[in-house]
Amino acid sequence: MRTPMNEALIRHFTDLRDGVHGGAVTRDDKERLFARAVELLDPVARQALDEADTDLLLGTGEVVASGVTRSREGGLNAMWSLTWPEQRAAHVQPIAIVAHFGCDFLHPHLRGNTVGDWPLNVFDESDAAGQLDTLRAIAAADAHNLVFQETYRLMPVTTSAVTAS
């Protein structure tokens, strides 16, 4: 049985081979699929960021979602951000999960604020749920990179009297 991560890669490679995305050929149809994917991913992205908030930020964070927006270049974006007091005080980027569909892309991708691209192939609730581990990895990598760029003091779990278990 294929893992959800490998299934996403296989879909991605097949899309590249066939020049389609989820059976869609036109940009308009692909954009409609992107908007639906963002809707389907919303609860999964929030879960991944809520888990990071609970474990790393000790519940001090807030998840904010942008919904689908159009970039200046003409692509589509959606972002789920996890902000918290220490991050805001340090003026660093939040932990984020970003869905983006560049104007010249064949199909959309996922990334973090500090983490590179992963294929976004979500067409139903099962596909969205299958991305939970990927979204957790993006959030965890963003948290790691922010600490690497700034300081461990960004993470309340390391400065609180509460110790990680």
Beta strands, then each sheet from edge to edge (+ up, - down):
strand 1: 62-65
strand 2: 69-70
strand 3: 76-83
strand 4: 95-101
strand 5: 109-111
strand 6: 118-119
sheet 1: 1+ 3- 2+
sheet 2: 1+ 3- 4+ 5- 6+
end
